Amino acid sequence: MNCEDTRELLYDYLKNEISTSEISDVESHLKRCESCESELAHIKGISSIIRASMEDPHESVFINISRSIKPAAARISLNWLKPVLAFAIVMFVAIGVYFYTIPNKTEIAEVPEAISENYAVVENSYAEPEENEDSSYYNDNSYVTGSNYAGGYTPVSYIIGQ
Amino acid sequence: MADLQLYNYEQNSLYIRLIFTNAGYEESMDNKFEAIYRENARYVYNVAIGMLRNKTEAEDIMQNVFIKLFDNYSAFRGDSTIRTYLYRMTVNKCLDLFRLRKIRESKLEKIEIPEEKNHAAGNELYSLLEKLDPDLKAPVLLSEIGGFSYREIGEILGINLGTVKSRIHRGMNKLRDIAAKEASI
């Protein structure tokens, strides 16, 4: 092993990142080469400078970290409430919408007095008229629904002319 | 089991804490977290200082990294993954900060930014690392300060073994050159 090959492996040798055969090659070269031996000393020196320069972080850092994580822990412990609250809100809105939009089933339109005097109000007259009846009167009749008719629940009323 | 706690925090505020675990859980979690902090803080901090050459930024990064570790603590299995996570986060955050600095410098172009150098004057490590590229600095610091193997450094930095080796060699050669120059002055 020549000097160039050895120097390539010196740091790996220090960090024990080479094979056992390479270790013995490097060591045997170092025994007979002063230049590579001093190169190894340089690398060791740099390593020791780096390690000797290490400092401890200030204790305030740990205090800051502790302060930051404790309120967060309190928040996490109430996370289970979120889906429950979401479900409750959705249910509340859905029930509110249901009661607001559905009309009163029993309410029937009031028939103005002027009409009721001249017309008879017949409710639920879905049945077909009898065959022997004159059906021509349907042509002249008005189809009336309650003034507050809001859908299929209000009974249809026919006002039959007299 | 539900456990309602009232306690005075920082002697000023009263917090109400409703914890649905056993009462000892939080205490043991605090102890575990403190043990992890005590074991790793010094090394994480020095890797960050070595990368950034700035104590305030290094402390900020360390703080963020440990808070994130605490938030994600339940996802870890074993101390080795915690260590890897800590150093990976630290190096990544340092590299992000380098990128931000570069963007800021390119935007301000010739306007000189007063860089805060609140480290001890004459610290040999800082003068050695000052001219080293961050990509070379990271594996060297992880090897020297973190004491990681090349394989672990590869995992932390997300690079293969060959790249780790070549970066460490280049980094150490450059450091040796800088040290030799400084010695000759």
Interface residues (C-beta under 8 A of the other chain):
Chain A: E8 Y11 D12 K15 E17 H42 I43 G45 I46 S47 I49 I50 R51 A52 S53 M54 E55 D56 P57 H58 V61 F62 N64 I65 R67 S68 I69 K70 P71 A72 A73 A74 S77 L78 W80
Chain B: Y9 E10 Y15 R17 L18 I19 F20 T21 E26 F33 E34 Y37 A41 R42 Y43 Y45 N46 I49 G50 A58 E59 M62 Q63 F66 I67 F70 D71 N123 E124 L125 Y126 L128 V140 L141 S143 E144 I145 S149 Y150 K165 I168 H169 M172 L175 R176 A179 A180
